[in-house]
């Protein structure tokens, strides 16, 4: 009988190579797995990524591709931290699920071209059910006076879809090393790299379930039309400089020192304009800071254009926690209703949602952890810069969200 086995572990405190070796030994040590087909691994900014990867490989060997990279913080169903030297590892071994790992570099020389090259490297996708993608979200780190220059998910996804088509759901993340927007490193199967994108194409006897955790609400009912924008720098709304508008919203200019802005985002409503706002139909764009020259603001993605209508959005912590709780529980119930068996989950959580960043005493991710702990299902999670998930029938790069994907075996009684 076909069988899929998974194991997840967490480790902290050791020098990077030792951390990787001990973590791999502990996850393999239960005797459940013999020859993992693929590994997902993420380590904190305090960890030397290259040495950590070597430590993993010293135990796993060269036959198991390792995918993942740097993260602001990591979690399993019973631990969550974004302080210190720590890492998580998930191992998957299956004779019914098939994995194809491929990578493309030089992301900073053209995101769309990199997406096309990754799609070509992945090859035949006729049987694929899901593509997991991770990429380096930082092209140029910020300075004291300029915001970071970021690699955009939109053209990268566009390049992928030109090769693969739009039927395959794409989920994943733009990785972020720390809150200072230091460039991360990616684990690209056999090696660590930067300015790259790596993908795991999955096919076989499984079904992916996924949902998006939101947490923003419109500041008010006002819609603004973009009247001047250049790439990811937004200059004017309704013919008025956006810097003047935000000064008015805050009643001062202190926000101009923030990189990124702590509470305000730009939202696009893909639902009915004058219906009650549905958070599941909004795509929000993080404001990374005041643009060079002080005449505009920089956004995390360059996918807005003149003529589009946008709203100012406020981050709502109560809505954020409720969304994490309700959506994760609903997803597990959907899997049970389908009489499928949960194998493991991956929670990709925006670093801006962390309790420490928001100065709140609780973590919305703990709501996801509770569900997986109650179900006895392994969970690997990490904090990201950009989250990728289908929304309104299209795979998109998202901001200020959590994306939960659960892998379940088809047709098995619970």
N, C-alpha and C positions, 0 to 999 in steps of 0.2 A: 504494500500500500504506500502510495506517495506520502511523504511526510516533510514538513517544514519545521525546523527548530531554530529558535532565536534565544539570545541571551544579551543582557544589558548590564553594564557595570559603571561604577564611578570610583575615581581615586584622586588623591590630593597630596600636596606637601613635598614630594620627592623631587630631586633633580630630574630634568625633562626625560632623559633616556631611561632612567630607572622608573619614572612614573609610567612611561609607555609600556615598558616590559612588565611591571607588576600588574598594570591594568589588564593587559592582554592575558597574563597568566591567571588572574582571578576570574575573568569572564570565561576562559576556556576550562578553568579548573574544576568546574562542576561535573565534567565528564559527559555533558549533554551533547556537545559538538565535537566533531573529529576533524573536519576539513571545511571551514567556513568558506562560502562562495563569495561573500562580500562583507566589508566592514564599513561602518559609519563611525567617524571619530571627530570630536571637537575638543579643543583645548583653549584655556584662557590666555589672555594677553601676557600673563607673567611666565608663560611656558614657551621655551624654545621649540618652535614647531618642527624644525628639521630633526632635532634630537629626539623629540617625542615620537615622531614617525619611525625613526630608526629603532627605538625601543619597542614599539608595536611589532615591527617587522622581525625583530630578533626572536619573537615568540610565534608570530603567525606564519612566518615564512614569506617567500616572494609570490606564492600562488594566490594569495588572498589580496585582491585590490582594496586599498584603503581610500575612502572618499570622505571629505569634510574639510576641516581647517580651523582657523582662528575664530574665536567667539568671545563676546563680552562676558557671557556667563553660560552655565550648563545646568542641566537638570535630569533626574530620573523620576520615577514615581515616588521616591522617598528622600530625595535630596534636591536642593536648589541653592546655587551660589553664584555670585559674580565678584567674589573677592578671593585673592590669593592664587595659588598655583594648583589648577585642578583640570580634570578632563572626564569625558564620558566616551563609552565605546559600546556599539551594538554590533553583534555578529549574527549573520544569517546563513543557515545551511539548509539547502532544499534540493530535492530531486524532482520537484514539480514547478518551481519558479526559476526563471532564467534571467540572468543579469548580463548586460553588455555595458562596459565602462569605456568612455572615450573622453578626450579632452581637446581643447583648442586654446592656444596661447595668443599673445599680442592683442588682448582685449582692448587695451588703451589705444590701439591704432585703428580701431573700428569695430564697434560692438556688433553691427549687423553682419559683417564679414566673419567675425568670430563665431556667431550663431550659425551661419551657413556652413562653416568648416566643421563645427561640432556635429551638425546634422548629417553631413557627408560621412564623417568618421563613424557615426552610429550605424549606418548602413540600413539594412532591411528592417522596416518597422511594421510590416503587415500584421504581425501578431502582438504588437506591443499594447499594453494596457495603461502604462504610466511612464513618464519621464521625470526623474528627479534631477534638478539642475542646481548647482552652486557656483557662484562667481564672485570675483573680487569687486566689491562695490566702490572702492576708493581708487581714483586715478591719481590725484595729487592731493596730499594732505593739506589742511588749512594752515595759514599763518596767523599772526596776531591781528592782521588787518583784512584778510581775505578768507572767505569760506572755502570748504574743500571743493575740488573738482571731482565729480563722481562718474563712474561708468553707468550708463543707463540700461535698464532692463528692457525697455520697450523695443529698441532696434535689435537687441540680441534675440529677443523672443520672435520678432518679425523674421529675422534671418533663419532661425530654427524652423519656423512654420513654412517658410518657402520651400524647404527641403523635405520636412516630415509631414506637411499638411497640418490642418488645425483640429483634426479629430482626436489626437492623442492629448490627454490632459497633462499639462506641465505644472509641476509644483517644485518649490525650492526656495532659495534665498540668495540675496546679496550679502556676503559675509562682511563683518565689521569687527575689527580687532579690539577697539576701545572707544570710549566716548570722545576721545580727541581726534577721531577719524584717522587713526594710524592705519596704513595699508595692511590688510590681512595676508595670510598665506593660505593656499589651498592644498589639500591632499588630493592628488590627481592620479590615484591608482597605485603607482609605484614610487612616486616622488612628490616633494612639496614644490610649489611654484607660486608666482604672483602674476597679476594681470592675465588671468586665465579663467576659463569656464570649463567645468567638468560635469558630465552627465551619467546617470545610471538608467538605462532603458530596461524596463521590466516587462516580462511576459510570462504566460503559464497559468497555473491553477491558483489564482488569487483574484480578489476584487478589492480595489482601493476605494475607501470612503474618505471624504474630506469635507471640511467646513472652515469658515472664516469667523474669527472672533473680532468684533468691532469694538468701538468705544469712543466715538466722537458724535457730537450733535451740532446742528447748525446754530451759530450764534444768534441769529434771528431769521426771519423769512426773506431777507434781502438777497437778491441775485445781482451780481455784477458781471458786466461784459468785459472781457479782456480786450483792451484797445492798443496795447503795446507789449510785446514779448519777444525775446530773442533766445531761442534754445531753452535753457533752464532758468533764465533770468526774467522775472516778471516785473515790468515797469509801471504799467498803467491799467486801471480799471475805470470804466466809464469816463475815460479821458482825464482822470485825476491820478497824479502820482501815487502809487500804492504805499510808499513810505509815509506820505501825508495821511492817508486813510488809516493805516495802522497806528500812527501817532495819535490820531483822534480816538481810535478804539480803546487804547490803553490810557489815554490822557497824559502821556509823557513819551519820551523817546528812549527810556531805559531798555526797552526790548531790543534795541539795536546792538546791544552788547552780547546778546544771547546767540550761541551757535551750538545747536539749533534752537529755534524758539521752543519754549517749554510747553506752552498751552495752546497756541493758535496754529491751525493748519488751513490749507486751501482744499475745498471739497468740490467734486463734480457729481451731480445727481443724475444717475442713469435711469431713475424711475420717473414717475409722473411729477411734473414740476410743482403743481399746487396741491397734491395729496399730502397727507401726513407723512413726514419724512420716515423712510425705511432705511435704517443704517446698512442693511445688506445690499443696497443699491447705490451706495456712495463709494467712490474712490477718492481717498485723501492724499494730499501731497504735503510732505514735511517741508517746512520752511527752514533751510539750513543756515540762514543768516542774511545779514545785509550784504548786498552785492558790492564788488569793488566800485568805488566812486560814490557810493551812498545813494544812488538814484533808483535802485530797485532791490528786490529780494531774490535770493537763489532758492530754487526748489530741488528736491531730491531727484526728480525725473523731468526730462524735457518734452513731455507728451501733451502739454497744453498749447493752444494756438489762439491767435486773434479771432475774435468772434464767438469764442466759447463762453458759456455762462458758468460762473463759479460762485461759491459761497464761502464765507469764513466759518470755520468749524472750531468748536471748543472740545478739548479732551475731557471726557466725562468718566471719572474713575468708578462711580457706581454702575454706570452702564457697561463699562469695561468688564468688571467683575461678574455682573449678571450674564453678560454675553458668553464669557468663558465657561461659566457654570452650566448654563442652559444648553448651549450648542454642543459641548462635549458629551453631556448626558444624552442629548437627543441623537447624536451620532452613534453612540454605543447601542441605544435602543433600536435604531434602524438596522444595525448589524444583527442583533438578536432576532428582530422580526423577520429578517431574510434567512434565518437559521444558518448563519455563517459563524465561523469561529475567529475571534480576534487573535491575530498573531503578535503584532506589536504596533506601537504608535510612535509617530514623530511629531513633536510640537515645535514649530518655528515661531518664535515670539519676538516681536519688535523690541529692541533694547529700550525704547522710550516708554514702554509699559512696565518696566521693572519698578518695584516699590522703592528701592533706594534712589532711583533717578527722580521719581515723583515725590519723594519725601512723604510717603504714606506708610503706615505700619503693616500692610499686608500685600501679598503677591497675588495678582489675578491668576498666575500660572498654578497656584496651589489648588484652584478649583479643578483644573485639568488633572493634576496629580491625584486628587482624591478619587476621581472616577476610575483611573487606571489601577490605583491601589486596591479599591473595592473589587474590581474585576479580576485582579491578579494577572494583569496584562503588562508586559514590559513596555516601558516608555523611555525614549531618548528625546531630550529637548535642548535647545540652545537659543541664545539671544542674537538677533540678526539686525542688519541695517535695512534690508528690503525683503518682503515676503512675496512669494509668487504662488498664485492659485487661480484657477478658473473663477471668474465672476461675470455674470450676465453672458454666459456662453463663450467667453474668451479668456484665455490665460493672460493674466496681467501681473505687473509688478505693483505691489501695494505698500502703503506706509501706515504705521500706527495700528497694525492688526496682529493677530495671532492666527497662524494657519495650522490646523491639526489634520494629519492624514493617518488613517488607520488601515493596516493591511490585514485582510481577512481571507481565510481559505474558503473556497466555493463549496456550497452544498453539504456542509458538515453540520450535523445537529449540535446544538449548544448543550 
